[in-house]
């Protein structure tokens, strides 16, 4: 999950929003599968703790992506507005 987060952040820096969205979807899918594992702790050897950590990574990544995406859209709209006003 950490590697997927790094991949998403690298894609975000590169401006590849579509790849970011697909990576975030993959992260969510992994979490969705892990959270449905309902076996005793002795069998899963710490899976609950790992799943909780993964949820934290997923939520931080979703927040970072959302903030960056909204900021990028705002910058684009401000640029468009500036062009309509005739600013360089």
PyMOL Python script that loads the backbone (N, CA, C, O; Angstrom):
from pymol import cmd

cmd.read_pdbstr("""\
ATOM      1  N   UNK A   1       0.832  -1.192   0.000  1.00  0.00           N
ATOM      2  CA  UNK A   1       0.000   0.000   0.000  1.00  0.00           C
ATOM      3  C   UNK A   1       0.878   1.257   0.000  1.00  0.00           C
ATOM      4  O   UNK A   1       0.552   2.256  -0.641  1.00  0.00           O
ATOM      5  N   UNK A   2       1.980   1.187   0.721  1.00  0.00           N
ATOM      6  CA  UNK A   2       2.900   2.323   0.724  1.00  0.00           C
ATOM      7  C   UNK A   2       3.476   2.588  -0.659  1.00  0.00           C
ATOM      8  O   UNK A   2       3.650   3.740  -1.057  1.00  0.00           O
ATOM      9  N   UNK A   3       3.768   1.524  -1.384  1.00  0.00           N
ATOM     10  CA  UNK A   3       4.289   1.682  -2.744  1.00  0.00           C
ATOM     11  C   UNK A   3       3.229   2.273  -3.673  1.00  0.00           C
ATOM     12  O   UNK A   3       3.546   3.092  -4.536  1.00  0.00           O
ATOM     13  N   UNK A   4       1.994   1.868  -3.500  1.00  0.00           N
ATOM     14  CA  UNK A   4       0.915   2.457  -4.305  1.00  0.00           C
ATOM     15  C   UNK A   4       0.764   3.942  -3.988  1.00  0.00           C
ATOM     16  O   UNK A   4       0.526   4.749  -4.887  1.00  0.00           O
ATOM     17  N   UNK A   5       0.901   4.303  -2.713  1.00  0.00           N
ATOM     18  CA  UNK A   5       0.823   5.718  -2.333  1.00  0.00           C
ATOM     19  C   UNK A   5       1.945   6.502  -3.006  1.00  0.00           C
ATOM     20  O   UNK A   5       1.710   7.577  -3.557  1.00  0.00           O
ATOM     21  N   UNK A   6       3.171   5.964  -2.964  1.00  0.00           N
ATOM     22  CA  UNK A   6       4.295   6.649  -3.618  1.00  0.00           C
ATOM     23  C   UNK A   6       4.054   6.788  -5.120  1.00  0.00           C
ATOM     24  O   UNK A   6       4.338   7.830  -5.710  1.00  0.00           O
ATOM     25  N   UNK A   7       3.535   5.745  -5.717  1.00  0.00           N
ATOM     26  CA  UNK A   7       3.235   5.781  -7.151  1.00  0.00           C
ATOM     27  C   UNK A   7       2.194   6.867  -7.451  1.00  0.00           C
ATOM     28  O   UNK A   7       2.341   7.628  -8.407  1.00  0.00           O
ATOM     29  N   UNK A   8       1.160   6.931  -6.641  1.00  0.00           N
ATOM     30  CA  UNK A   8       0.111   7.941  -6.833  1.00  0.00           C
ATOM     31  C   UNK A   8       0.698   9.345  -6.685  1.00  0.00           C
ATOM     32  O   UNK A   8       0.411  10.222  -7.499  1.00  0.00           O
ATOM     33  N   UNK A   9       1.508   9.560  -5.666  1.00  0.00           N
ATOM     34  CA  UNK A   9       2.082  10.890  -5.458  1.00  0.00           C
ATOM     35  C   UNK A   9       3.029  11.272  -6.592  1.00  0.00           C
ATOM     36  O   UNK A   9       3.076  12.434  -6.995  1.00  0.00           O
ATOM     37  N   UNK A  10       3.784  10.299  -7.110  1.00  0.00           N
ATOM     38  CA  UNK A  10       4.644  10.579  -8.267  1.00  0.00           C
ATOM     39  C   UNK A  10       3.803  10.940  -9.492  1.00  0.00           C
ATOM     40  O   UNK A  10       4.142  11.860 -10.237  1.00  0.00           O
ATOM     41  N   UNK A  11       2.711  10.212  -9.695  1.00  0.00           N
ATOM     42  CA  UNK A  11       1.814  10.510 -10.819  1.00  0.00           C
ATOM     43  C   UNK A  11       1.167  11.874 -10.647  1.00  0.00           C
ATOM     44  O   UNK A  11       0.968  12.602 -11.620  1.00  0.00           O
ATOM     45  N   UNK A  12       0.842  12.214  -9.422  1.00  0.00           N
ATOM     46  CA  UNK A  12       0.235  13.514  -9.130  1.00  0.00           C
ATOM     47  C   UNK A  12       1.204  14.643  -9.450  1.00  0.00           C
ATOM     48  O   UNK A  12       0.818  15.655 -10.034  1.00  0.00           O
ATOM     49  N   UNK A  13       2.456  14.467  -9.067  1.00  0.00           N
ATOM     50  CA  UNK A  13       3.476  15.475  -9.390  1.00  0.00           C
ATOM     51  C   UNK A  13       3.645  15.608 -10.891  1.00  0.00           C
ATOM     52  O   UNK A  13       3.932  16.695 -11.392  1.00  0.00           O
ATOM     53  N   UNK A  14       3.469  14.504 -11.616  1.00  0.00           N
ATOM     54  CA  UNK A  14       3.587  14.530 -13.069  1.00  0.00           C
ATOM     55  C   UNK A  14       2.331  15.021 -13.763  1.00  0.00           C
ATOM     56  O   UNK A  14       2.332  15.200 -14.981  1.00  0.00           O
ATOM     57  N   UNK A  15       1.264  15.241 -13.020  1.00  0.00           N
ATOM     58  CA  UNK A  15       0.030  15.755 -13.596  1.00  0.00           C
ATOM     59  C   UNK A  15      -0.857  14.703 -14.234  1.00  0.00           C
ATOM     60  O   UNK A  15      -1.792  15.048 -14.957  1.00  0.00           O
ATOM     61  N   UNK A  16      -0.587  13.425 -13.985  1.00  0.00           N
ATOM     62  CA  UNK A  16      -1.366  12.340 -14.576  1.00  0.00           C
ATOM     63  C   UNK A  16      -2.533  11.978 -13.656  1.00  0.00           C
ATOM     64  O   UNK A  16      -2.463  11.019 -12.887  1.00  0.00           O
ATOM     65  N   UNK A  17      -3.594  12.758 -13.751  1.00  0.00           N
ATOM     66  CA  UNK A  17      -4.751  12.597 -12.870  1.00  0.00           C
ATOM     67  C   UNK A  17      -5.450  11.263 -13.095  1.00  0.00           C
ATOM     68  O   UNK A  17      -5.903  10.635 -12.138  1.00  0.00           O
ATOM     69  N   UNK A  18      -5.541  10.825 -14.339  1.00  0.00           N
ATOM     70  CA  UNK A  18      -6.212   9.553 -14.626  1.00  0.00           C
ATOM     71  C   UNK A  18      -5.494   8.395 -13.937  1.00  0.00           C
ATOM     72  O   UNK A  18      -6.141   7.506 -13.384  1.00  0.00           O
ATOM     73  N   UNK A  19      -4.176   8.402 -13.967  1.00  0.00           N
ATOM     74  CA  UNK A  19      -3.411   7.348 -13.295  1.00  0.00           C
ATOM     75  C   UNK A  19      -3.599   7.442 -11.783  1.00  0.00           C
ATOM     76  O   UNK A  19      -3.686   6.418 -11.105  1.00  0.00           O
ATOM     77  N   UNK A  20      -3.662   8.648 -11.260  1.00  0.00           N
ATOM     78  CA  UNK A  20      -3.904   8.823  -9.824  1.00  0.00           C
ATOM     79  C   UNK A  20      -5.239   8.212  -9.427  1.00  0.00           C
ATOM     80  O   UNK A  20      -5.332   7.510  -8.420  1.00  0.00           O
ATOM     81  N   UNK A  21      -6.264   8.479 -10.214  1.00  0.00           N
ATOM     82  CA  UNK A  21      -7.585   7.951  -9.899  1.00  0.00           C
ATOM     83  C   UNK A  21      -7.606   6.430  -9.958  1.00  0.00           C
ATOM     84  O   UNK A  21      -8.235   5.790  -9.115  1.00  0.00           O
ATOM     85  N   UNK A  22      -6.924   5.836 -10.946  1.00  0.00           N
ATOM     86  CA  UNK A  22      -6.912   4.375 -11.041  1.00  0.00           C
ATOM     87  C   UNK A  22      -6.095   3.759  -9.909  1.00  0.00           C
ATOM     88  O   UNK A  22      -6.443   2.691  -9.404  1.00  0.00           O
ATOM     89  N   UNK A  23      -5.017   4.419  -9.508  1.00  0.00           N
ATOM     90  CA  UNK A  23      -4.220   3.923  -8.388  1.00  0.00           C
ATOM     91  C   UNK A  23      -5.004   4.008  -7.089  1.00  0.00           C
ATOM     92  O   UNK A  23      -4.962   3.085  -6.275  1.00  0.00           O
ATOM     93  N   UNK A  24      -5.716   5.102  -6.891  1.00  0.00           N
ATOM     94  CA  UNK A  24      -6.545   5.239  -5.691  1.00  0.00           C
ATOM     95  C   UNK A  24      -7.640   4.180  -5.669  1.00  0.00           C
ATOM     96  O   UNK A  24      -7.960   3.646  -4.607  1.00  0.00           O
ATOM     97  N   UNK A  25      -8.210   3.874  -6.810  1.00  0.00           N
ATOM     98  CA  UNK A  25      -9.231   2.822  -6.891  1.00  0.00           C
ATOM     99  C   UNK A  25      -8.622   1.462  -6.534  1.00  0.00           C
ATOM    100  O   UNK A  25      -9.249   0.664  -5.837  1.00  0.00           O
ATOM    101  N   UNK A  26      -7.402   1.200  -7.012  1.00  0.00           N
ATOM    102  CA  UNK A  26      -6.733  -0.061  -6.687  1.00  0.00           C
ATOM    103  C   UNK A  26      -6.456  -0.149  -5.192  1.00  0.00           C
ATOM    104  O   UNK A  26      -6.632  -1.206  -4.587  1.00  0.00           O
ATOM    105  N   UNK A  27      -6.028   0.948  -4.600  1.00  0.00           N
ATOM    106  CA  UNK A  27      -5.777   0.972  -3.162  1.00  0.00           C
ATOM    107  C   UNK A  27      -7.055   0.674  -2.392  1.00  0.00           C
ATOM    108  O   UNK A  27      -7.049  -0.090  -1.426  1.00  0.00           O
ATOM    109  N   UNK A  28      -8.139   1.278  -2.826  1.00  0.00           N
ATOM    110  CA  UNK A  28      -9.428   1.056  -2.185  1.00  0.00           C
ATOM    111  C   UNK A  28      -9.877  -0.393  -2.331  1.00  0.00           C
ATOM    112  O   UNK A  28     -10.442  -0.965  -1.399  1.00  0.00           O
ATOM    113  N   UNK A  29      -9.631  -0.985  -3.489  1.00  0.00           N
ATOM    114  CA  UNK A  29      -9.984  -2.392  -3.712  1.00  0.00           C
ATOM    115  C   UNK A  29      -9.205  -3.313  -2.777  1.00  0.00           C
ATOM    116  O   UNK A  29      -9.765  -4.251  -2.210  1.00  0.00           O
ATOM    117  N   UNK A  30      -7.917  -3.039  -2.620  1.00  0.00           N
ATOM    118  CA  UNK A  30      -7.097  -3.856  -1.715  1.00  0.00           C
ATOM    119  C   UNK A  30      -7.657  -3.772  -0.299  1.00  0.00           C
ATOM    120  O   UNK A  30      -7.828  -4.789   0.373  1.00  0.00           O
ATOM    121  N   UNK A  31      -7.938  -2.559   0.142  1.00  0.00           N
ATOM    122  CA  UNK A  31      -8.486  -2.381   1.489  1.00  0.00           C
ATOM    123  C   UNK A  31      -9.831  -3.097   1.626  1.00  0.00           C
ATOM    124  O   UNK A  31     -10.080  -3.757   2.635  1.00  0.00           O
ATOM    125  N   UNK A  32     -10.687  -2.971   0.632  1.00  0.00           N
ATOM    126  CA  UNK A  32     -12.003  -3.607   0.685  1.00  0.00           C
ATOM    127  C   UNK A  32     -11.901  -5.122   0.838  1.00  0.00           C
ATOM    128  O   UNK A  32     -12.706  -5.733   1.542  1.00  0.00           O
ATOM    129  N   UNK A  33     -10.921  -5.724   0.187  1.00  0.00           N
ATOM    130  CA  UNK A  33     -10.729  -7.174   0.313  1.00  0.00           C
ATOM    131  C   UNK A  33     -10.213  -7.522   1.708  1.00  0.00           C
ATOM    132  O   UNK A  33     -10.698  -8.458   2.343  1.00  0.00           O
ATOM    133  N   UNK A  34      -9.228  -6.762   2.178  1.00  0.00           N
ATOM    134  CA  UNK A  34      -8.637  -7.076   3.478  1.00  0.00           C
ATOM    135  C   UNK A  34      -9.623  -6.903   4.634  1.00  0.00           C
ATOM    136  O   UNK A  34      -9.606  -7.673   5.595  1.00  0.00           O
ATOM    137  N   UNK A  35     -10.470  -5.903   4.533  1.00  0.00           N
ATOM    138  CA  UNK A  35     -11.395  -5.632   5.632  1.00  0.00           C
ATOM    139  C   UNK A  35     -12.460  -6.731   5.758  1.00  0.00           C
ATOM    140  O   UNK A  35     -13.080  -6.867   6.813  1.00  0.00           O
ATOM    141  N   UNK A  36     -12.674  -7.504   4.708  1.00  0.00           N
ATOM    142  CA  UNK A  36     -13.672  -8.572   4.776  1.00  0.00           C
ATOM    143  C   UNK A  36     -13.114  -9.864   5.369  1.00  0.00           C
ATOM    144  O   UNK A  36     -13.873 -10.798   5.628  1.00  0.00           O
ATOM    145  N   UNK A  37     -11.803  -9.931   5.588  1.00  0.00           N
ATOM    146  CA  UNK A  37     -11.199 -11.120   6.188  1.00  0.00           C
ATOM    147  C   UNK A  37     -11.613 -11.205   7.653  1.00  0.00           C
ATOM    148  O   UNK A  37     -11.214 -10.375   8.469  1.00  0.00           O
ATOM    149  N   UNK A  38     -12.396 -12.192   7.970  1.00  0.00           N
ATOM    150  CA  UNK A  38     -12.899 -12.329   9.332  1.00  0.00           C
ATOM    151  C   UNK A  38     -12.465 -13.680   9.895  1.00  0.00           C
ATOM    152  O   UNK A  38     -13.264 -14.604  10.055  1.00  0.00           O
ATOM    153  N   UNK A  39     -11.177 -13.755  10.187  1.00  0.00           N
ATOM    154  CA  UNK A  39     -10.606 -14.975  10.752  1.00  0.00           C
ATOM    155  C   UNK A  39      -9.954 -14.640  12.083  1.00  0.00           C
ATOM    156  O   UNK A  39      -9.626 -13.480  12.334  1.00  0.00           O
ATOM    157  N   UNK A  40      -9.764 -15.617  12.924  1.00  0.00           N
ATOM    158  CA  UNK A  40      -9.126 -15.354  14.222  1.00  0.00           C
ATOM    159  C   UNK A  40      -7.718 -14.777  14.051  1.00  0.00           C
ATOM    160  O   UNK A  40      -7.024 -15.076  13.080  1.00  0.00           O
ATOM    161  N   UNK A  41      -7.320 -13.959  14.999  1.00  0.00           N
ATOM    162  CA  UNK A  41      -6.014 -13.307  14.972  1.00  0.00           C
ATOM    163  C   UNK A  41      -4.878 -14.326  14.915  1.00  0.00           C
ATOM    164  O   UNK A  41      -3.843 -14.069  14.301  1.00  0.00           O
ATOM    165  N   UNK A  42      -5.065 -15.461  15.542  1.00  0.00           N
ATOM    166  CA  UNK A  42      -4.028 -16.501  15.528  1.00  0.00           C
ATOM    167  C   UNK A  42      -3.788 -17.034  14.116  1.00  0.00           C
ATOM    168  O   UNK A  42      -2.683 -17.470  13.794  1.00  0.00           O
ATOM    169  N   UNK A  43      -4.799 -17.000  13.296  1.00  0.00           N
ATOM    170  CA  UNK A  43      -4.676 -17.485  11.922  1.00  0.00           C
ATOM    171  C   UNK A  43      -4.092 -16.408  11.012  1.00  0.00           C
ATOM    172  O   UNK A  43      -3.279 -16.708  10.138  1.00  0.00           O
ATOM    173  N   UNK A  44      -4.499 -15.171  11.209  1.00  0.00           N
ATOM    174  CA  UNK A  44      -4.104 -14.093  10.294  1.00  0.00           C
ATOM    175  C   UNK A  44      -2.810 -13.389  10.691  1.00  0.00           C
ATOM    176  O   UNK A  44      -2.270 -12.611   9.904  1.00  0.00           O
ATOM    177  N   UNK A  45      -2.310 -13.643  11.884  1.00  0.00           N
ATOM    178  CA  UNK A  45      -1.013 -13.102  12.331  1.00  0.00           C
ATOM    179  C   UNK A  45      -0.886 -11.592  12.155  1.00  0.00           C
ATOM    180  O   UNK A  45       0.023 -11.122  11.471  1.00  0.00           O
ATOM    181  N   UNK A  46      -1.781 -10.840  12.759  1.00  0.00           N
ATOM    182  CA  UNK A  46      -1.670  -9.382  12.745  1.00  0.00           C
ATOM    183  C   UNK A  46      -2.350  -8.694  11.586  1.00  0.00           C
ATOM    184  O   UNK A  46      -2.091  -7.520  11.325  1.00  0.00           O
ATOM    185  N   UNK A  47      -3.214  -9.402  10.888  1.00  0.00           N
ATOM    186  CA  UNK A  47      -3.871  -8.796   9.725  1.00  0.00           C
ATOM    187  C   UNK A  47      -4.741  -7.604  10.116  1.00  0.00           C
ATOM    188  O   UNK A  47      -4.816  -6.630   9.366  1.00  0.00           O
ATOM    189  N   UNK A  48      -5.395  -7.661  11.266  1.00  0.00           N
ATOM    190  CA  UNK A  48      -6.255  -6.549  11.691  1.00  0.00           C
ATOM    191  C   UNK A  48      -5.434  -5.281  11.862  1.00  0.00           C
ATOM    192  O   UNK A  48      -5.857  -4.212  11.422  1.00  0.00           O
ATOM    193  N   UNK A  49      -4.288  -5.377  12.483  1.00  0.00           N
ATOM    194  CA  UNK A  49      -3.424  -4.205  12.684  1.00  0.00           C
ATOM    195  C   UNK A  49      -2.919  -3.679  11.340  1.00  0.00           C
ATOM    196  O   UNK A  49      -2.875  -2.470  11.112  1.00  0.00           O
ATOM    197  N   UNK A  50      -2.544  -4.590  10.466  1.00  0.00           N
ATOM    198  CA  UNK A  50      -2.080  -4.195   9.128  1.00  0.00           C
ATOM    199  C   UNK A  50      -3.201  -3.518   8.352  1.00  0.00           C
ATOM    200  O   UNK A  50      -2.976  -2.518   7.670  1.00  0.00           O
ATOM    201  N   UNK A  51      -4.405  -4.062   8.457  1.00  0.00           N
ATOM    202  CA  UNK A  51      -5.556  -3.474   7.763  1.00  0.00           C
ATOM    203  C   UNK A  51      -5.846  -2.073   8.295  1.00  0.00           C
ATOM    204  O   UNK A  51      -6.186  -1.173   7.527  1.00  0.00           O
ATOM    205  N   UNK A  52      -5.713  -1.890   9.602  1.00  0.00           N
ATOM    206  CA  UNK A  52      -5.919  -0.557  10.183  1.00  0.00           C
ATOM    207  C   UNK A  52      -4.868   0.432   9.671  1.00  0.00           C
ATOM    208  O   UNK A  52      -5.184   1.587   9.385  1.00  0.00           O
ATOM    209  N   UNK A  53      -3.626  -0.024   9.557  1.00  0.00           N
ATOM    210  CA  UNK A  53      -2.565   0.837   9.027  1.00  0.00           C
ATOM    211  C   UNK A  53      -2.841   1.181   7.568  1.00  0.00           C
ATOM    212  O   UNK A  53      -2.629   2.314   7.137  1.00  0.00           O
ATOM    213  N   UNK A  54      -3.313   0.199   6.817  1.00  0.00           N
ATOM    214  CA  UNK A  54      -3.638   0.420   5.405  1.00  0.00           C
ATOM    215  C   UNK A  54      -4.769   1.431   5.273  1.00  0.00           C
ATOM    216  O   UNK A  54      -4.748   2.268   4.370  1.00  0.00           O
ATOM    217  N   UNK A  55      -5.748   1.363   6.153  1.00  0.00           N
ATOM    218  CA  UNK A  55      -6.837   2.334   6.122  1.00  0.00           C
ATOM    219  C   UNK A  55      -6.301   3.741   6.336  1.00  0.00           C
ATOM    220  O   UNK A  55      -6.739   4.680   5.671  1.00  0.00           O
ATOM    221  N   UNK A  56      -5.358   3.892   7.258  1.00  0.00           N
ATOM    222  CA  UNK A  56      -4.751   5.199   7.485  1.00  0.00           C
ATOM    223  C   UNK A  56      -4.015   5.713   6.260  1.00  0.00           C
ATOM    224  O   UNK A  56      -4.132   6.885   5.903  1.00  0.00           O
ATOM    225  N   UNK A  57      -3.262   4.840   5.622  1.00  0.00           N
ATOM    226  CA  UNK A  57      -2.539   5.229   4.396  1.00  0.00           C
ATOM    227  C   UNK A  57      -3.527   5.622   3.305  1.00  0.00           C
ATOM    228  O   UNK A  57      -3.333   6.617   2.608  1.00  0.00           O
ATOM    229  N   UNK A  58      -4.587   4.833   3.166  1.00  0.00           N
ATOM    230  CA  UNK A  58      -5.599   5.114   2.145  1.00  0.00           C
ATOM    231  C   UNK A  58      -6.273   6.460   2.387  1.00  0.00           C
ATOM    232  O   UNK A  58      -6.446   7.243   1.453  1.00  0.00           O
ATOM    233  N   UNK A  59      -6.649   6.730   3.616  1.00  0.00           N
ATOM    234  CA  UNK A  59      -7.330   7.995   3.916  1.00  0.00           C
ATOM    235  C   UNK A  59      -6.401   9.189   3.729  1.00  0.00           C
ATOM    236  O   UNK A  59      -6.829  10.220   3.211  1.00  0.00           O
ATOM    237  N   UNK A  60      -5.138   9.072   4.140  1.00  0.00           N
ATOM    238  CA  UNK A  60      -4.182  10.169   3.920  1.00  0.00           C
ATOM    239  C   UNK A  60      -3.973  10.410   2.433  1.00  0.00           C
ATOM    240  O   UNK A  60      -3.916  11.552   1.978  1.00  0.00           O
ATOM    241  N   UNK A  61      -3.860   9.321   1.683  1.00  0.00           N
ATOM    242  CA  UNK A  61      -3.650   9.438   0.238  1.00  0.00           C
ATOM    243  C   UNK A  61      -4.859  10.072  -0.435  1.00  0.00           C
ATOM    244  O   UNK A  61      -4.713  10.943  -1.292  1.00  0.00           O
ATOM    245  N   UNK A  62      -6.047   9.634  -0.047  1.00  0.00           N
ATOM    246  CA  UNK A  62      -7.269  10.216  -0.614  1.00  0.00           C
ATOM    247  C   UNK A  62      -7.337  11.708  -0.309  1.00  0.00           C
ATOM    248  O   UNK A  62      -7.692  12.502  -1.180  1.00  0.00           O
ATOM    249  N   UNK A  63      -7.004  12.090   0.903  1.00  0.00           N
ATOM    250  CA  UNK A  63      -7.011  13.502   1.275  1.00  0.00           C
ATOM    251  C   UNK A  63      -5.982  14.306   0.504  1.00  0.00           C
ATOM    252  O   UNK A  63      -6.276  15.403   0.028  1.00  0.00           O
ATOM    253  N   UNK A  64      -4.775  13.766   0.377  1.00  0.00           N
ATOM    254  CA  UNK A  64      -3.723  14.461  -0.373  1.00  0.00           C
ATOM    255  C   UNK A  64      -4.110  14.627  -1.838  1.00  0.00           C
ATOM    256  O   UNK A  64      -3.925  15.694  -2.424  1.00  0.00           O
ATOM    257  N   UNK A  65      -4.647  13.564  -2.417  1.00  0.00           N
ATOM    258  CA  UNK A  65      -5.053  13.622  -3.819  1.00  0.00           C
ATOM    259  C   UNK A  65      -6.169  14.637  -4.019  1.00  0.00           C
ATOM    260  O   UNK A  65      -6.120  15.449  -4.943  1.00  0.00           O
ATOM    261  N   UNK A  66      -7.166  14.588  -3.158  1.00  0.00           N
ATOM    262  CA  UNK A  66      -8.305  15.511  -3.286  1.00  0.00           C
ATOM    263  C   UNK A  66      -7.852  16.957  -3.164  1.00  0.00           C
ATOM    264  O   UNK A  66      -8.249  17.804  -3.964  1.00  0.00           O
ATOM    265  N   UNK A  67      -7.028  17.242  -2.171  1.00  0.00           N
ATOM    266  CA  UNK A  67      -6.541  18.609  -1.980  1.00  0.00           C
ATOM    267  C   UNK A  67      -5.751  19.088  -3.194  1.00  0.00           C
ATOM    268  O   UNK A  67      -5.947  20.204  -3.675  1.00  0.00           O
ATOM    269  N   UNK A  68      -4.866  18.242  -3.678  1.00  0.00           N
ATOM    270  CA  UNK A  68      -4.049  18.615  -4.825  1.00  0.00           C
ATOM    271  C   UNK A  68      -4.889  18.781  -6.089  1.00  0.00           C
ATOM    272  O   UNK A  68      -4.667  19.704  -6.873  1.00  0.00           O
ATOM    273  N   UNK A  69      -5.848  17.889  -6.280  1.00  0.00           N
ATOM    274  CA  UNK A  69      -6.709  17.951  -7.460  1.00  0.00           C
ATOM    275  C   UNK A  69      -7.537  19.236  -7.463  1.00  0.00           C
ATOM    276  O   UNK A  69      -7.644  19.906  -8.489  1.00  0.00           O
ATOM    277  N   UNK A  70      -8.115  19.572  -6.326  1.00  0.00           N
ATOM    278  CA  UNK A  70      -8.924  20.793  -6.228  1.00  0.00           C
ATOM    279  C   UNK A  70      -8.043  22.019  -6.432  1.00  0.00           C
ATOM    280  O   UNK A  70      -8.450  22.970  -7.098  1.00  0.00           O
ATOM    281  N   UNK A  71      -6.847  22.006  -5.867  1.00  0.00           N
ATOM    282  CA  UNK A  71      -5.929  23.127  -6.042  1.00  0.00           C
ATOM    283  C   UNK A  71      -5.554  23.296  -7.515  1.00  0.00           C
ATOM    284  O   UNK A  71      -5.513  24.415  -8.028  1.00  0.00           O
ATOM    285  N   UNK A  72      -5.285  22.187  -8.182  1.00  0.00           N
ATOM    286  CA  UNK A  72      -4.915  22.252  -9.604  1.00  0.00           C
ATOM    287  C   UNK A  72      -6.061  22.818 -10.438  1.00  0.00           C
ATOM    288  O   UNK A  72      -5.835  23.635 -11.331  1.00  0.00           O
ATOM    289  N   UNK A  73      -7.294  22.386 -10.148  1.00  0.00           N
ATOM    290  CA  UNK A  73      -8.453  22.922 -10.886  1.00  0.00           C
ATOM    291  C   UNK A  73      -8.619  24.414 -10.627  1.00  0.00           C
ATOM    292  O   UNK A  73      -8.935  25.173 -11.543  1.00  0.00           O
ATOM    293  N   UNK A  74      -8.408  24.835  -9.390  1.00  0.00           N
ATOM    294  CA  UNK A  74      -8.510  26.250  -9.061  1.00  0.00           C
ATOM    295  C   UNK A  74      -7.461  27.060  -9.815  1.00  0.00           C
ATOM    296  O   UNK A  74      -7.759  28.136 -10.335  1.00  0.00           O
ATOM    297  N   UNK A  75      -6.241  26.548  -9.876  1.00  0.00           N
ATOM    298  CA  UNK A  75      -5.185  27.239 -10.621  1.00  0.00           C
ATOM    299  C   UNK A  75      -5.543  27.358 -12.096  1.00  0.00           C
ATOM    300  O   UNK A  75      -5.320  28.403 -12.708  1.00  0.00           O
ATOM    301  N   UNK A  76      -6.098  26.294 -12.669  1.00  0.00           N
ATOM    302  CA  UNK A  76      -6.493  26.339 -14.080  1.00  0.00           C
ATOM    303  C   UNK A  76      -7.581  27.377 -14.307  1.00  0.00           C
ATOM    304  O   UNK A  76      -7.532  28.135 -15.276  1.00  0.00           O
ATOM    305  N   UNK A  77      -8.540  27.411 -13.432  1.00  0.00           N
ATOM    306  CA  UNK A  77      -9.628  28.384 -13.590  1.00  0.00           C
ATOM    307  C   UNK A  77      -9.141  29.815 -13.405  1.00  0.00           C
ATOM    308  O   UNK A  77      -9.601  30.723 -14.096  1.00  0.00           O
ATOM    309  N   UNK A  78      -8.212  30.019 -12.475  1.00  0.00           N
ATOM    310  CA  UNK A  78      -7.650  31.356 -12.302  1.00  0.00           C
ATOM    311  C   UNK A  78      -6.858  31.780 -13.537  1.00  0.00           C
ATOM    312  O   UNK A  78      -6.904  32.942 -13.940  1.00  0.00           O
ATOM    313  N   UNK A  79      -6.132  30.832 -14.137  1.00  0.00           N
ATOM    314  CA  UNK A  79      -5.414  31.137 -15.381  1.00  0.00           C
ATOM    315  C   UNK A  79      -6.384  31.520 -16.489  1.00  0.00           C
ATOM    316  O   UNK A  79      -6.155  32.493 -17.208  1.00  0.00           O
ATOM    317  N   UNK A  80      -7.471  30.761 -16.632  1.00  0.00           N
ATOM    318  CA  UNK A  80      -8.483  31.065 -17.650  1.00  0.00           C
ATOM    319  C   UNK A  80      -9.103  32.435 -17.405  1.00  0.00           C
ATOM    320  O   UNK A  80      -9.314  33.205 -18.342  1.00  0.00           O
ATOM    321  N   UNK A  81      -9.390  32.731 -16.158  1.00  0.00           N
ATOM    322  CA  UNK A  81      -9.971  34.026 -15.812  1.00  0.00           C
ATOM    323  C   UNK A  81      -8.996  35.156 -16.132  1.00  0.00           C
ATOM    324  O   UNK A  81      -9.391  36.202 -16.647  1.00  0.00           O
ATOM    325  N   UNK A  82      -7.714  34.932 -15.821  1.00  0.00           N
ATOM    326  CA  UNK A  82      -6.688  35.935 -16.119  1.00  0.00           C
ATOM    327  C   UNK A  82      -6.565  36.184 -17.613  1.00  0.00           C
ATOM    328  O   UNK A  82      -6.364  37.321 -18.038  1.00  0.00           O
ATOM    329  N   UNK A  83      -6.684  35.141 -18.407  1.00  0.00           N
ATOM    330  CA  UNK A  83      -6.604  35.293 -19.865  1.00  0.00           C
ATOM    331  C   UNK A  83      -7.789  36.067 -20.398  1.00  0.00           C
ATOM    332  O   UNK A  83      -7.657  36.858 -21.332  1.00  0.00           O
ATOM    333  N   UNK A  84      -8.969  35.835 -19.792  1.00  0.00           N
ATOM    334  CA  UNK A  84     -10.150  36.582 -20.239  1.00  0.00           C
ATOM    335  C   UNK A  84     -10.037  38.043 -19.884  1.00  0.00           C
ATOM    336  O   UNK A  84     -10.588  38.893 -20.582  1.00  0.00           O
ATOM    337  N   UNK A  85      -9.329  38.356 -18.804  1.00  0.00           N
ATOM    338  CA  UNK A  85      -9.130  39.753 -18.417  1.00  0.00           C
ATOM    339  C   UNK A  85      -8.011  40.414 -19.210  1.00  0.00           C
ATOM    340  O   UNK A  85      -7.859  41.635 -19.194  1.00  0.00           O
ATOM    341  N   UNK A  86      -7.238  39.597 -19.897  1.00  0.00           N
ATOM    342  CA  UNK A  86      -6.151  40.148 -20.701  1.00  0.00           C
ATOM    343  C   UNK A  86      -4.836  40.230 -19.962  1.00  0.00           C
ATOM    344  O   UNK A  86      -3.911  40.903 -20.418  1.00  0.00           O
ATOM    345  N   UNK A  87      -4.734  39.560 -18.831  1.00  0.00           N
ATOM    346  CA  UNK A  87      -3.487  39.557 -18.067  1.00  0.00           C
ATOM    347  C   UNK A  87      -2.521  38.549 -18.676  1.00  0.00           C
ATOM    348  O   UNK A  87      -2.943  37.537 -19.237  1.00  0.00           O
ATOM    349  N   UNK A  88      -1.235  38.824 -18.566  1.00  0.00           N
ATOM    350  CA  UNK A  88      -0.227  37.884 -19.107  1.00  0.00           C
ATOM    351  C   UNK A  88      -0.126  36.616 -18.283  1.00  0.00           C
ATOM    352  O   UNK A  88       0.669  35.733 -18.603  1.00  0.00           O
TER     353      UNK A  88
END
""", "prot")
cmd.dss("prot")
cmd.show_as("cartoon", "prot")
cmd.util.cbc("prot")
cmd.orient("prot")
